[in-house]
Amino acid sequence: MFGTIKFLKPFDVSKININEHPNFSGVYVVELPLDSIPDENWREAFEQKWRSSRDLWDRKICLIENKVRLLSTADYFEEKLDWIERLVDDTNKMVKEYSRVIEKQNELIRGETAKQLLQVGTSKANMLDALRRKFG
């Protein structure tokens, strides 16, 4: 139902811009490419995951089209990249579970609708039988 998002791998590291933030000394802006543009459900789940993370340190991230924009100092940069990969993986798991729950709900709704239609058909048949017995 909902798509899985991954980092675009491999990508040309030389094309990744690392720019110092214009307002904060020692803070850099790095954009990491994703394999596709996330849908709104994925974006919301990602936002929820990163904001609830205990590993915020000195980093902030946001999604811009098919990129994850990281604002961070250079300290422990590789650990921060690992953290972002875990966020993407965890978001995919969350969206997959959400999709599973929605599909189950839809199955229940379809089942209830079929059951109601069957009851309507049965009720109508019962009414016709009663009419036959009474008048016919």
Backbone hydrogen bonds in HBPLUS format (Angstrom, degrees):
<---DONOR---> <-ACCEPTOR-->    atom                        ^
c    i                          cat <-CA-CA->   ^        H-A-AA   ^      H-
h    n   atom  resd res      DA  || num        DHA   H-A  angle D-A-AA Bond
n    s   type  num  typ     dist DA aas  dist angle  dist       angle   num
A0035-ASP N   A0006-LYS O   2.74 MM  29  5.60 154.6  1.80 163.0 162.8     1
A0008-LEU N   A0033-PRO O   2.95 MM  25  5.57 169.7  1.96 128.0 131.4     2
A0015-LYS N   A0012-ASP O   2.95 MM   3  5.60 158.2  1.99 117.2 124.1     3
A0016-ILE N   A0013-VAL O   3.06 MM   3  5.30 163.9  2.09 110.5 115.6     4
A0019-ASN N   A0029-VAL O   3.14 MM  10  5.26 162.1  2.17 145.7 147.1     5
A0029-VAL N   A0019-ASN O   2.69 MM  10  5.26 155.8  1.74 154.5 163.1     6
A0021-HIS N   A0027-VAL O   2.65 MM   6  5.49 175.8  1.65 153.8 154.9     7
A0027-VAL N   A0024-PHE O   3.33 MM   3  5.66 159.0  2.38 128.1 126.8     8
A0028-TYR N   A0072-SER O   2.66 MM  44  5.31 173.0  1.66 146.6 148.9     9
A0072-SER N   A0028-TYR O   2.91 MM  44  5.31 155.0  1.97 145.5 153.3    10
A0030-VAL N   A0070-LEU O   2.87 MM  40  5.14 159.1  1.91 149.4 156.5    11
A0070-LEU N   A0030-VAL O   2.72 MM  40  5.14 171.7  1.73 160.8 162.3    12
A0032-LEU N   A0068-VAL O   2.82 MM  36  5.11 167.6  1.83 147.8 149.1    13
A0068-VAL N   A0032-LEU O   2.84 MM  36  5.11 160.1  1.88 147.6 152.8    14
A0034-LEU N   A0066-ASN O   2.69 MM  32  5.09 163.2  1.71 155.2 149.2    15
A0043-ARG N   A0039-ASP O   2.96 MM   4  6.22 163.2  1.99 156.1 161.5    16
A0044-GLU N   A0040-GLU O   2.96 MM   4  6.13 160.5  1.99 149.4 153.8    17
A0045-ALA N   A0041-ASN O   3.02 MM   4  6.23 159.8  2.06 146.8 152.5    18
A0046-PHE N   A0042-TRP O   2.84 MM   4  6.05 160.1  1.88 154.3 160.0    19
A0047-GLU N   A0043-ARG O   2.92 MM   4  6.11 162.5  1.95 149.4 154.3    20
A0048-GLN N   A0044-GLU O   2.96 MM   4  6.16 159.4  2.00 146.6 152.3    21
A0049-LYS N   A0045-ALA O   2.88 MM   4  6.11 157.6  1.93 148.8 155.1    22
A0050-TRP N   A0046-PHE O   2.93 MM   4  6.20 171.5  1.93 160.7 161.3    23
A0051-ARG N   A0047-GLU O   3.07 MM   4  6.08 160.1  2.11 147.1 153.0    24
A0052-SER N   A0048-GLN O   3.11 MM   4  6.11 138.8  2.28 140.2 149.8    25
A0053-SER N   A0050-TRP O   3.31 MM   3  5.10 157.1  2.36  96.5 103.2    26
A0059-ARG N   A0056-LEU O   3.04 MM   3  5.87 159.2  2.09 150.1 155.8    27
A0060-LYS N   A0071-LEU O   2.97 MM  11  5.15 149.9  2.07 142.5 151.3    28
A0071-LEU N   A0060-LYS O   2.75 MM  11  5.15 165.3  1.77 165.6 167.2    29
A0062-CYS N   A0069-ARG O   2.98 MM   7  5.29 140.5  2.14 138.3 149.7    30
A0069-ARG N   A0062-CYS O   2.77 MM   7  5.29 170.6  1.77 169.5 169.5    31
A0064-ILE N   A0067-LYS O   2.92 MM   3  5.26 166.0  1.94 149.8 154.5    32
A0067-LYS N   A0064-ILE O   2.93 MM   3  5.26 135.6  2.13 119.5 133.3    33
A0080-LYS N   A0076-TYR O   3.10 MM   4  6.43 148.1  2.20 149.1 158.8    34
A0080-LYS N   A0077-PHE O   3.08 MM   3  5.01 118.6  2.47  92.7 108.2    35
A0081-LEU N   A0077-PHE O   2.98 MM   4  6.36 147.8  2.08 148.6 157.5    36
A0082-ASP N   A0078-GLU O   2.99 MM   4  6.33 154.1  2.06 146.5 153.4    37
A0083-TRP N   A0079-GLU O   2.90 MM   4  6.15 152.1  1.98 143.1 151.1    38
A0084-ILE N   A0080-LYS O   2.95 MM   4  6.26 155.4  2.01 147.0 152.5    39
A0085-GLU N   A0081-LEU O   3.01 MM   4  6.30 157.9  2.05 147.8 153.7    40
A0086-ARG N   A0082-ASP O   2.94 MM   4  6.26 156.3  2.00 150.1 156.5    41
A0087-LEU N   A0083-TRP O   2.91 MM   4  6.22 152.7  1.99 147.3 155.3    42
A0088-VAL N   A0084-ILE O   2.96 MM   4  6.26 158.6  2.00 152.5 157.3    43
A0089-ASP N   A0085-GLU O   2.94 MM   4  6.21 164.9  1.96 151.2 155.4    44
A0090-ASP N   A0086-ARG O   2.72 MM   4  5.88 167.3  1.74 155.5 159.4    45
A0091-THR N   A0087-LEU O   2.80 MM   4  5.90 151.8  1.88 144.8 153.0    46
A0092-ASN N   A0088-VAL O   2.95 MM   4  6.19 157.7  2.00 148.4 154.2    47
A0093-LYS N   A0089-ASP O   2.99 MM   4  6.33 154.2  2.06 148.2 155.4    48
A0094-MET N   A0090-ASP O   2.89 MM   4  6.13 157.4  1.94 146.7 153.1    49
A0095-VAL N   A0091-THR O   2.84 MM   4  6.06 163.6  1.87 156.8 160.6    50
A0096-LYS N   A0092-ASN O   2.88 MM   4  5.99 152.6  1.95 143.4 151.5    51
A0097-GLU N   A0093-LYS O   2.93 MM   4  6.16 159.0  1.97 149.0 154.1    52
A0098-TYR N   A0094-MET O   2.90 MM   4  6.12 159.7  1.94 147.5 153.7    53
A0099-SER N   A0095-VAL O   2.84 MM   4  5.99 156.9  1.89 145.5 151.9    54
A0100-ARG N   A0096-LYS O   2.93 MM   4  6.19 149.7  2.03 143.3 151.7    55
A0101-VAL N   A0097-GLU O   2.93 MM   4  6.23 158.4  1.97 153.0 158.1    56
A0102-ILE N   A0098-TYR O   2.92 MM   4  6.18 163.2  1.94 153.4 157.9    57
A0103-GLU N   A0099-SER O   2.93 MM   4  6.12 156.8  1.99 146.1 152.6    58
A0104-LYS N   A0100-ARG O   2.96 MM   4  6.22 155.2  2.02 147.0 153.7    59
A0105-GLN N   A0101-VAL O   2.91 MM   4  6.21 160.1  1.95 151.6 157.1    60
A0106-ASN N   A0102-ILE O   2.88 MM   4  6.13 156.6  1.93 148.6 155.3    61
A0107-GLU N   A0103-GLU O   2.89 MM   4  6.15 151.1  1.97 146.1 154.0    62
A0108-LEU N   A0104-LYS O   2.92 MM   4  6.25 158.6  1.97 151.5 157.0    63
A0109-ILE N   A0105-GLN O   2.87 MM   4  6.14 158.3  1.91 150.1 156.5    64
A0110-ARG N   A0106-ASN O   2.81 MM   4  6.04 161.7  1.85 149.5 154.6    65
A0111-GLY N   A0107-GLU O   2.81 MM   4  6.00 156.5  1.86 147.9 155.1    66
A0112-GLU N   A0108-LEU O   2.78 MM   4  6.00 159.4  1.82 151.4 156.8    67
A0113-THR N   A0109-ILE O   2.85 MM   4  6.03 156.8  1.91 149.1 155.8    68
A0114-ALA N   A0110-ARG O   2.93 MM   4  6.13 160.1  1.97 146.9 152.2    69
A0115-LYS N   A0111-GLY O   2.88 MM   4  6.05 155.3  1.94 144.9 152.6    70
A0116-GLN N   A0112-GLU O   2.82 MM   4  6.03 156.8  1.88 147.9 154.0    71
A0117-LEU N   A0113-THR O   2.87 MM   4  6.13 157.8  1.92 149.0 155.3    72
A0118-LEU N   A0114-ALA O   2.85 MM   4  6.07 154.6  1.91 147.0 154.3    73
A0119-GLN N   A0115-LYS O   2.86 MM   4  6.12 154.5  1.92 147.0 154.2    74
A0120-VAL N   A0116-GLN O   2.85 MM   4  6.13 154.5  1.92 148.4 155.3    75
A0121-GLY N   A0117-LEU O   2.91 MM   4  6.17 161.8  1.95 147.6 152.5    76
A0122-THR N   A0118-LEU O   2.79 MM   4  6.01 157.6  1.84 149.5 156.3    77
A0123-SER N   A0119-GLN O   2.70 MM   4  5.83 160.4  1.74 149.3 155.3    78
A0124-LYS N   A0120-VAL O   2.90 MM   4  6.08 158.5  1.95 148.6 154.3    79
A0125-ALA N   A0121-GLY O   2.97 MM   4  6.18 156.9  2.03 143.6 150.2    80
A0126-ASN N   A0122-THR O   2.80 MM   4  6.04 156.8  1.85 151.0 157.8    81
A0127-MET N   A0123-SER O   2.88 MM   4  6.11 152.8  1.95 145.9 153.4    82
A0128-LEU N   A0124-LYS O   2.92 MM   4  6.22 157.5  1.97 149.6 155.4    83
A0129-ASP N   A0125-ALA O   2.90 MM   4  6.16 156.9  1.95 149.0 155.4    84
A0130-ALA N   A0126-ASN O   2.90 MM   4  6.16 157.2  1.95 147.6 153.7    85
A0131-LEU N   A0127-MET O   2.91 MM   4  6.20 154.7  1.97 147.6 154.7    86
A0132-ARG N   A0128-LEU O   2.90 MM   4  6.19 156.2  1.96 149.7 156.0    87
A0133-ARG N   A0129-ASP O   2.87 MM   4  6.14 163.1  1.90 153.0 157.6    88
A0134-LYS N   A0130-ALA O   2.90 MM   4  5.99 158.9  1.95 147.5 153.7    89
A0135-PHE N   A0131-LEU O   2.71 MM   4  5.66 165.3  1.73 151.7 156.6    90
A0136-GLY N   A0132-ARG O   2.63 MM   4  4.28 132.9  1.84 122.0 129.4    91
